[in-house]
């Protein structure tokens, strides 16, 4: 799982709460907070990182080849 949220996003507190719960349960996940809000500018910048994350996961699971 990966969570990527802007610190000015209206969903930030819910994401922080979920992140804390996952940490307490030792559930593997990536959590990223960066400057920005819930806007196309934020996601336009975030999307390349998301694609790298999913590419890595798909390769690790043998879904795609390098």
PyMOL Python script that loads the backbone (N, CA, C, O; Angstrom):
from pymol import cmd

cmd.read_pdbstr("""\
ATOM      1  N   UNK A   1       0.840  -1.174   0.000  1.00  0.00           N
ATOM      2  CA  UNK A   1       0.000   0.000   0.000  1.00  0.00           C
ATOM      3  C   UNK A   1       0.886   1.238   0.000  1.00  0.00           C
ATOM      4  O   UNK A   1       1.975   1.259   0.574  1.00  0.00           O
ATOM      5  N   UNK A   2       0.389   2.238  -0.649  1.00  0.00           N
ATOM      6  CA  UNK A   2       1.079   3.521  -0.653  1.00  0.00           C
ATOM      7  C   UNK A   2       0.045   4.627  -0.455  1.00  0.00           C
ATOM      8  O   UNK A   2      -1.033   4.613  -1.049  1.00  0.00           O
ATOM      9  N   UNK A   3       0.400   5.565   0.382  1.00  0.00           N
ATOM     10  CA  UNK A   3      -0.417   6.743   0.631  1.00  0.00           C
ATOM     11  C   UNK A   3       0.448   7.949   0.333  1.00  0.00           C
ATOM     12  O   UNK A   3       1.569   8.048   0.833  1.00  0.00           O
ATOM     13  N   UNK A   4      -0.053   8.858  -0.468  1.00  0.00           N
ATOM     14  CA  UNK A   4       0.676  10.055  -0.860  1.00  0.00           C
ATOM     15  C   UNK A   4      -0.290  11.216  -0.706  1.00  0.00           C
ATOM     16  O   UNK A   4      -1.290  11.301  -1.419  1.00  0.00           O
ATOM     17  N   UNK A   5       0.011  12.109   0.227  1.00  0.00           N
ATOM     18  CA  UNK A   5      -0.943  13.167   0.548  1.00  0.00           C
ATOM     19  C   UNK A   5      -0.230  14.492   0.738  1.00  0.00           C
ATOM     20  O   UNK A   5       0.879  14.551   1.269  1.00  0.00           O
ATOM     21  N   UNK A   6      -0.882  15.544   0.299  1.00  0.00           N
ATOM     22  CA  UNK A   6      -0.369  16.885   0.515  1.00  0.00           C
ATOM     23  C   UNK A   6      -0.730  17.383   1.900  1.00  0.00           C
ATOM     24  O   UNK A   6      -1.812  17.078   2.401  1.00  0.00           O
ATOM     25  N   UNK A   7       0.150  18.138   2.524  1.00  0.00           N
ATOM     26  CA  UNK A   7      -0.094  18.615   3.884  1.00  0.00           C
ATOM     27  C   UNK A   7      -1.261  19.603   3.952  1.00  0.00           C
ATOM     28  O   UNK A   7      -1.791  19.857   5.034  1.00  0.00           O
ATOM     29  N   UNK A   8      -1.662  20.158   2.814  1.00  0.00           N
ATOM     30  CA  UNK A   8      -2.805  21.067   2.785  1.00  0.00           C
ATOM     31  C   UNK A   8      -4.071  20.381   2.265  1.00  0.00           C
ATOM     32  O   UNK A   8      -5.082  21.043   2.033  1.00  0.00           O
ATOM     33  N   UNK A   9      -4.020  19.080   2.086  1.00  0.00           N
ATOM     34  CA  UNK A   9      -5.159  18.306   1.595  1.00  0.00           C
ATOM     35  C   UNK A   9      -6.219  18.199   2.691  1.00  0.00           C
ATOM     36  O   UNK A   9      -5.884  18.000   3.859  1.00  0.00           O
ATOM     37  N   UNK A  10      -7.477  18.329   2.328  1.00  0.00           N
ATOM     38  CA  UNK A  10      -8.551  18.242   3.314  1.00  0.00           C
ATOM     39  C   UNK A  10      -8.690  16.834   3.900  1.00  0.00           C
ATOM     40  O   UNK A  10      -9.392  16.654   4.895  1.00  0.00           O
ATOM     41  N   UNK A  11      -8.045  15.851   3.312  1.00  0.00           N
ATOM     42  CA  UNK A  11      -8.092  14.473   3.802  1.00  0.00           C
ATOM     43  C   UNK A  11      -6.891  14.102   4.676  1.00  0.00           C
ATOM     44  O   UNK A  11      -6.734  12.934   5.033  1.00  0.00           O
ATOM     45  N   UNK A  12      -6.048  15.065   5.026  1.00  0.00           N
ATOM     46  CA  UNK A  12      -4.786  14.784   5.706  1.00  0.00           C
ATOM     47  C   UNK A  12      -4.973  14.084   7.049  1.00  0.00           C
ATOM     48  O   UNK A  12      -4.246  13.135   7.342  1.00  0.00           O
ATOM     49  N   UNK A  13      -5.913  14.517   7.865  1.00  0.00           N
ATOM     50  CA  UNK A  13      -6.048  13.930   9.208  1.00  0.00           C
ATOM     51  C   UNK A  13      -6.489  12.465   9.142  1.00  0.00           C
ATOM     52  O   UNK A  13      -6.010  11.646   9.927  1.00  0.00           O
ATOM     53  N   UNK A  14      -7.374  12.129   8.237  1.00  0.00           N
ATOM     54  CA  UNK A  14      -7.776  10.739   8.064  1.00  0.00           C
ATOM     55  C   UNK A  14      -6.621   9.869   7.613  1.00  0.00           C
ATOM     56  O   UNK A  14      -6.488   8.728   8.056  1.00  0.00           O
ATOM     57  N   UNK A  15      -5.784  10.402   6.734  1.00  0.00           N
ATOM     58  CA  UNK A  15      -4.604   9.673   6.278  1.00  0.00           C
ATOM     59  C   UNK A  15      -3.596   9.495   7.408  1.00  0.00           C
ATOM     60  O   UNK A  15      -2.994   8.430   7.542  1.00  0.00           O
ATOM     61  N   UNK A  16      -3.413  10.518   8.207  1.00  0.00           N
ATOM     62  CA  UNK A  16      -2.490  10.418   9.343  1.00  0.00           C
ATOM     63  C   UNK A  16      -2.979   9.379  10.351  1.00  0.00           C
ATOM     64  O   UNK A  16      -2.190   8.597  10.882  1.00  0.00           O
ATOM     65  N   UNK A  17      -4.280   9.378  10.606  1.00  0.00           N
ATOM     66  CA  UNK A  17      -4.847   8.388  11.532  1.00  0.00           C
ATOM     67  C   UNK A  17      -4.642   6.970  11.002  1.00  0.00           C
ATOM     68  O   UNK A  17      -4.238   6.078  11.747  1.00  0.00           O
ATOM     69  N   UNK A  18      -4.921   6.767   9.722  1.00  0.00           N
ATOM     70  CA  UNK A  18      -4.735   5.440   9.131  1.00  0.00           C
ATOM     71  C   UNK A  18      -3.267   5.033   9.176  1.00  0.00           C
ATOM     72  O   UNK A  18      -2.948   3.884   9.481  1.00  0.00           O
ATOM     73  N   UNK A  19      -2.383   5.965   8.874  1.00  0.00           N
ATOM     74  CA  UNK A  19      -0.941   5.688   8.931  1.00  0.00           C
ATOM     75  C   UNK A  19      -0.545   5.232  10.342  1.00  0.00           C
ATOM     76  O   UNK A  19       0.189   4.257  10.500  1.00  0.00           O
ATOM     77  N   UNK A  20      -1.038   5.945  11.366  1.00  0.00           N
ATOM     78  CA  UNK A  20      -0.726   5.567  12.760  1.00  0.00           C
ATOM     79  C   UNK A  20      -1.234   4.160  13.074  1.00  0.00           C
ATOM     80  O   UNK A  20      -0.532   3.371  13.706  1.00  0.00           O
ATOM     81  N   UNK A  21      -2.438   3.852  12.637  1.00  0.00           N
ATOM     82  CA  UNK A  21      -3.001   2.522  12.887  1.00  0.00           C
ATOM     83  C   UNK A  21      -2.196   1.434  12.189  1.00  0.00           C
ATOM     84  O   UNK A  21      -1.949   0.374  12.764  1.00  0.00           O
ATOM     85  N   UNK A  22      -1.788   1.692  10.956  1.00  0.00           N
ATOM     86  CA  UNK A  22      -0.990   0.716  10.228  1.00  0.00           C
ATOM     87  C   UNK A  22       0.368   0.517  10.898  1.00  0.00           C
ATOM     88  O   UNK A  22       0.873  -0.604  10.956  1.00  0.00           O
ATOM     89  N   UNK A  23       0.955   1.593  11.401  1.00  0.00           N
ATOM     90  CA  UNK A  23       2.235   1.489  12.115  1.00  0.00           C
ATOM     91  C   UNK A  23       2.067   0.652  13.388  1.00  0.00           C
ATOM     92  O   UNK A  23       2.893  -0.213  13.681  1.00  0.00           O
ATOM     93  N   UNK A  24       0.997   0.912  14.137  1.00  0.00           N
ATOM     94  CA  UNK A  24       0.746   0.165  15.371  1.00  0.00           C
ATOM     95  C   UNK A  24       0.555  -1.323  15.083  1.00  0.00           C
ATOM     96  O   UNK A  24       0.991  -2.174  15.858  1.00  0.00           O
ATOM     97  N   UNK A  25      -0.101  -1.628  13.963  1.00  0.00           N
ATOM     98  CA  UNK A  25      -0.351  -3.021  13.579  1.00  0.00           C
ATOM     99  C   UNK A  25       0.814  -3.643  12.814  1.00  0.00           C
ATOM    100  O   UNK A  25       0.766  -4.812  12.432  1.00  0.00           O
ATOM    101  N   UNK A  26       1.855  -2.850  12.597  1.00  0.00           N
ATOM    102  CA  UNK A  26       3.020  -3.306  11.828  1.00  0.00           C
ATOM    103  C   UNK A  26       2.634  -3.776  10.417  1.00  0.00           C
ATOM    104  O   UNK A  26       3.177  -4.751   9.897  1.00  0.00           O
ATOM    105  N   UNK A  27       1.695  -3.061   9.826  1.00  0.00           N
ATOM    106  CA  UNK A  27       1.262  -3.338   8.455  1.00  0.00           C
ATOM    107  C   UNK A  27       2.184  -2.601   7.492  1.00  0.00           C
ATOM    108  O   UNK A  27       2.294  -1.377   7.556  1.00  0.00           O
ATOM    109  N   UNK A  28       2.852  -3.336   6.597  1.00  0.00           N
ATOM    110  CA  UNK A  28       3.768  -2.673   5.659  1.00  0.00           C
ATOM    111  C   UNK A  28       3.024  -1.697   4.741  1.00  0.00           C
ATOM    112  O   UNK A  28       1.974  -2.018   4.185  1.00  0.00           O
ATOM    113  N   UNK A  29       3.585  -0.522   4.603  1.00  0.00           N
ATOM    114  CA  UNK A  29       3.014   0.481   3.707  1.00  0.00           C
ATOM    115  C   UNK A  29       4.026   1.607   3.530  1.00  0.00           C
ATOM    116  O   UNK A  29       4.958   1.756   4.320  1.00  0.00           O
ATOM    117  N   UNK A  30       3.824   2.388   2.488  1.00  0.00           N
ATOM    118  CA  UNK A  30       4.607   3.598   2.270  1.00  0.00           C
ATOM    119  C   UNK A  30       3.679   4.778   2.520  1.00  0.00           C
ATOM    120  O   UNK A  30       2.551   4.808   2.027  1.00  0.00           O
ATOM    121  N   UNK A  31       4.155   5.737   3.279  1.00  0.00           N
ATOM    122  CA  UNK A  31       3.358   6.919   3.587  1.00  0.00           C
ATOM    123  C   UNK A  31       4.193   8.139   3.274  1.00  0.00           C
ATOM    124  O   UNK A  31       5.317   8.281   3.753  1.00  0.00           O
ATOM    125  N   UNK A  32       3.627   9.024   2.458  1.00  0.00           N
ATOM    126  CA  UNK A  32       4.350  10.215   2.010  1.00  0.00           C
ATOM    127  C   UNK A  32       3.471  11.440   2.245  1.00  0.00           C
ATOM    128  O   UNK A  32       2.315  11.481   1.825  1.00  0.00           O
ATOM    129  N   UNK A  33       4.037  12.435   2.923  1.00  0.00           N
ATOM    130  CA  UNK A  33       3.413  13.754   3.033  1.00  0.00           C
ATOM    131  C   UNK A  33       4.342  14.742   2.362  1.00  0.00           C
ATOM    132  O   UNK A  33       5.544  14.777   2.624  1.00  0.00           O
ATOM    133  N   UNK A  34       3.749  15.550   1.484  1.00  0.00           N
ATOM    134  CA  UNK A  34       4.545  16.570   0.787  1.00  0.00           C
ATOM    135  C   UNK A  34       3.745  17.862   0.739  1.00  0.00           C
ATOM    136  O   UNK A  34       2.533  17.844   0.952  1.00  0.00           O
ATOM    137  N   UNK A  35       4.399  18.975   0.465  1.00  0.00           N
ATOM    138  CA  UNK A  35       3.651  20.228   0.327  1.00  0.00           C
ATOM    139  C   UNK A  35       2.605  20.120  -0.768  1.00  0.00           C
ATOM    140  O   UNK A  35       2.845  19.513  -1.811  1.00  0.00           O
ATOM    141  N   UNK A  36       1.462  20.704  -0.528  1.00  0.00           N
ATOM    142  CA  UNK A  36       0.425  20.748  -1.552  1.00  0.00           C
ATOM    143  C   UNK A  36      -0.938  20.386  -1.007  1.00  0.00           C
ATOM    144  O   UNK A  36      -1.105  20.083   0.175  1.00  0.00           O
ATOM    145  N   UNK A  37      -1.908  20.428  -1.904  1.00  0.00           N
ATOM    146  CA  UNK A  37      -3.303  20.155  -1.555  1.00  0.00           C
ATOM    147  C   UNK A  37      -3.859  19.110  -2.517  1.00  0.00           C
ATOM    148  O   UNK A  37      -3.119  18.519  -3.303  1.00  0.00           O
ATOM    149  N   UNK A  38      -5.149  18.893  -2.446  1.00  0.00           N
ATOM    150  CA  UNK A  38      -5.822  17.906  -3.289  1.00  0.00           C
ATOM    151  C   UNK A  38      -6.135  18.565  -4.650  1.00  0.00           C
ATOM    152  O   UNK A  38      -7.282  18.886  -4.961  1.00  0.00           O
ATOM    153  N   UNK A  39      -5.070  18.750  -5.437  1.00  0.00           N
ATOM    154  CA  UNK A  39      -5.207  19.470  -6.709  1.00  0.00           C
ATOM    155  C   UNK A  39      -4.547  18.686  -7.833  1.00  0.00           C
ATOM    156  O   UNK A  39      -3.774  17.762  -7.583  1.00  0.00           O
ATOM    157  N   UNK A  40      -4.855  19.058  -9.071  1.00  0.00           N
ATOM    158  CA  UNK A  40      -4.210  18.417 -10.225  1.00  0.00           C
ATOM    159  C   UNK A  40      -2.714  18.692 -10.254  1.00  0.00           C
ATOM    160  O   UNK A  40      -1.935  17.839 -10.680  1.00  0.00           O
ATOM    161  N   UNK A  41      -2.307  19.872  -9.808  1.00  0.00           N
ATOM    162  CA  UNK A  41      -0.871  20.174  -9.744  1.00  0.00           C
ATOM    163  C   UNK A  41      -0.151  19.192  -8.822  1.00  0.00           C
ATOM    164  O   UNK A  41       0.924  18.690  -9.153  1.00  0.00           O
ATOM    165  N   UNK A  42      -0.752  18.925  -7.666  1.00  0.00           N
ATOM    166  CA  UNK A  42      -0.139  17.987  -6.722  1.00  0.00           C
ATOM    167  C   UNK A  42      -0.033  16.609  -7.359  1.00  0.00           C
ATOM    168  O   UNK A  42       1.032  15.994  -7.333  1.00  0.00           O
ATOM    169  N   UNK A  43      -1.124  16.124  -7.929  1.00  0.00           N
ATOM    170  CA  UNK A  43      -1.120  14.764  -8.489  1.00  0.00           C
ATOM    171  C   UNK A  43      -0.273  14.666  -9.747  1.00  0.00           C
ATOM    172  O   UNK A  43       0.301  13.613 -10.025  1.00  0.00           O
ATOM    173  N   UNK A  44      -0.187  15.736 -10.503  1.00  0.00           N
ATOM    174  CA  UNK A  44       0.694  15.733 -11.669  1.00  0.00           C
ATOM    175  C   UNK A  44       2.147  15.543 -11.272  1.00  0.00           C
ATOM    176  O   UNK A  44       2.920  14.903 -11.986  1.00  0.00           O
ATOM    177  N   UNK A  45       2.514  16.106 -10.124  1.00  0.00           N
ATOM    178  CA  UNK A  45       3.864  15.935  -9.608  1.00  0.00           C
ATOM    179  C   UNK A  45       4.044  14.571  -8.945  1.00  0.00           C
ATOM    180  O   UNK A  45       5.126  13.988  -9.012  1.00  0.00           O
ATOM    181  N   UNK A  46       3.013  14.070  -8.317  1.00  0.00           N
ATOM    182  CA  UNK A  46       3.078  12.814  -7.562  1.00  0.00           C
ATOM    183  C   UNK A  46       3.012  11.569  -8.447  1.00  0.00           C
ATOM    184  O   UNK A  46       3.588  10.536  -8.108  1.00  0.00           O
ATOM    185  N   UNK A  47       2.326  11.662  -9.554  1.00  0.00           N
ATOM    186  CA  UNK A  47       2.081  10.490 -10.396  1.00  0.00           C
ATOM    187  C   UNK A  47       3.344   9.738 -10.807  1.00  0.00           C
ATOM    188  O   UNK A  47       3.335   8.508 -10.745  1.00  0.00           O
ATOM    189  N   UNK A  48       4.427  10.390 -11.221  1.00  0.00           N
ATOM    190  CA  UNK A  48       5.634   9.624 -11.572  1.00  0.00           C
ATOM    191  C   UNK A  48       6.155   8.765 -10.419  1.00  0.00           C
ATOM    192  O   UNK A  48       6.636   7.655 -10.650  1.00  0.00           O
ATOM    193  N   UNK A  49       6.066   9.261  -9.185  1.00  0.00           N
ATOM    194  CA  UNK A  49       6.506   8.478  -8.030  1.00  0.00           C
ATOM    195  C   UNK A  49       5.580   7.290  -7.795  1.00  0.00           C
ATOM    196  O   UNK A  49       6.027   6.197  -7.448  1.00  0.00           O
ATOM    197  N   UNK A  50       4.287   7.519  -7.988  1.00  0.00           N
ATOM    198  CA  UNK A  50       3.321   6.429  -7.843  1.00  0.00           C
ATOM    199  C   UNK A  50       3.601   5.331  -8.863  1.00  0.00           C
ATOM    200  O   UNK A  50       3.562   4.147  -8.530  1.00  0.00           O
ATOM    201  N   UNK A  51       3.878   5.715 -10.087  1.00  0.00           N
ATOM    202  CA  UNK A  51       4.156   4.727 -11.136  1.00  0.00           C
ATOM    203  C   UNK A  51       5.424   3.935 -10.838  1.00  0.00           C
ATOM    204  O   UNK A  51       5.472   2.732 -11.092  1.00  0.00           O
ATOM    205  N   UNK A  52       6.446   4.590 -10.305  1.00  0.00           N
ATOM    206  CA  UNK A  52       7.660   3.871  -9.909  1.00  0.00           C
ATOM    207  C   UNK A  52       7.359   2.856  -8.815  1.00  0.00           C
ATOM    208  O   UNK A  52       7.851   1.728  -8.863  1.00  0.00           O
ATOM    209  N   UNK A  53       6.566   3.241  -7.841  1.00  0.00           N
ATOM    210  CA  UNK A  53       6.200   2.337  -6.752  1.00  0.00           C
ATOM    211  C   UNK A  53       5.490   1.104  -7.302  1.00  0.00           C
ATOM    212  O   UNK A  53       5.869  -0.023  -6.983  1.00  0.00           O
ATOM    213  N   UNK A  54       4.469   1.308  -8.120  1.00  0.00           N
ATOM    214  CA  UNK A  54       3.701   0.179  -8.641  1.00  0.00           C
ATOM    215  C   UNK A  54       4.515  -0.668  -9.606  1.00  0.00           C
ATOM    216  O   UNK A  54       4.333  -1.884  -9.660  1.00  0.00           O
ATOM    217  N   UNK A  55       5.398  -0.057 -10.361  1.00  0.00           N
ATOM    218  CA  UNK A  55       6.275  -0.809 -11.245  1.00  0.00           C
ATOM    219  C   UNK A  55       7.159  -1.750 -10.435  1.00  0.00           C
ATOM    220  O   UNK A  55       7.333  -2.914 -10.798  1.00  0.00           O
ATOM    221  N   UNK A  56       7.713  -1.247  -9.342  1.00  0.00           N
ATOM    222  CA  UNK A  56       8.558  -2.059  -8.466  1.00  0.00           C
ATOM    223  C   UNK A  56       7.767  -3.238  -7.891  1.00  0.00           C
ATOM    224  O   UNK A  56       8.260  -4.366  -7.877  1.00  0.00           O
ATOM    225  N   UNK A  57       6.567  -2.987  -7.428  1.00  0.00           N
ATOM    226  CA  UNK A  57       5.730  -4.040  -6.844  1.00  0.00           C
ATOM    227  C   UNK A  57       5.384  -5.087  -7.897  1.00  0.00           C
ATOM    228  O   UNK A  57       5.464  -6.287  -7.633  1.00  0.00           O
ATOM    229  N   UNK A  58       5.004  -4.643  -9.075  1.00  0.00           N
ATOM    230  CA  UNK A  58       4.653  -5.587 -10.146  1.00  0.00           C
ATOM    231  C   UNK A  58       5.849  -6.445 -10.548  1.00  0.00           C
ATOM    232  O   UNK A  58       5.692  -7.638 -10.808  1.00  0.00           O
ATOM    233  N   UNK A  59       7.032  -5.858 -10.599  1.00  0.00           N
ATOM    234  CA  UNK A  59       8.241  -6.624 -10.918  1.00  0.00           C
ATOM    235  C   UNK A  59       8.560  -7.627  -9.822  1.00  0.00           C
ATOM    236  O   UNK A  59       8.912  -8.772 -10.106  1.00  0.00           O
ATOM    237  N   UNK A  60       8.439  -7.202  -8.570  1.00  0.00           N
ATOM    238  CA  UNK A  60       8.719  -8.096  -7.451  1.00  0.00           C
ATOM    239  C   UNK A  60       7.791  -9.308  -7.439  1.00  0.00           C
ATOM    240  O   UNK A  60       8.177 -10.389  -6.995  1.00  0.00           O
ATOM    241  N   UNK A  61       6.569  -9.122  -7.929  1.00  0.00           N
ATOM    242  CA  UNK A  61       5.581 -10.193  -7.939  1.00  0.00           C
ATOM    243  C   UNK A  61       5.523 -10.946  -9.250  1.00  0.00           C
ATOM    244  O   UNK A  61       4.638 -11.777  -9.454  1.00  0.00           O
ATOM    245  N   UNK A  62       6.466 -10.662 -10.149  1.00  0.00           N
ATOM    246  CA  UNK A  62       6.554 -11.379 -11.411  1.00  0.00           C
ATOM    247  C   UNK A  62       5.445 -11.091 -12.402  1.00  0.00           C
ATOM    248  O   UNK A  62       5.224 -11.863 -13.335  1.00  0.00           O
ATOM    249  N   UNK A  63       4.745  -9.981 -12.204  1.00  0.00           N
ATOM    250  CA  UNK A  63       3.649  -9.617 -13.106  1.00  0.00           C
ATOM    251  C   UNK A  63       4.204  -9.017 -14.398  1.00  0.00           C
ATOM    252  O   UNK A  63       3.650  -9.237 -15.475  1.00  0.00           O
ATOM    253  N   UNK A  64       5.286  -8.269 -14.291  1.00  0.00           N
ATOM    254  CA  UNK A  64       5.935  -7.706 -15.462  1.00  0.00           C
ATOM    255  C   UNK A  64       7.425  -8.017 -15.387  1.00  0.00           C
ATOM    256  O   UNK A  64       7.977  -8.211 -14.304  1.00  0.00           O
ATOM    257  N   UNK A  65       8.061  -8.060 -16.537  1.00  0.00           N
ATOM    258  CA  UNK A  65       9.502  -8.296 -16.602  1.00  0.00           C
ATOM    259  C   UNK A  65      10.220  -6.965 -16.692  1.00  0.00           C
ATOM    260  O   UNK A  65       9.632  -5.946 -17.055  1.00  0.00           O
ATOM    261  N   UNK A  66      11.499  -6.989 -16.356  1.00  0.00           N
ATOM    262  CA  UNK A  66      12.293  -5.754 -16.426  1.00  0.00           C
ATOM    263  C   UNK A  66      12.647  -5.397 -17.823  1.00  0.00           C
ATOM    264  O   UNK A  66      13.312  -4.387 -18.052  1.00  0.00           O
TER     265      UNK A  66
END
""", "prot")
cmd.dss("prot")
cmd.show_as("cartoon", "prot")
cmd.util.cbc("prot")
cmd.orient("prot")
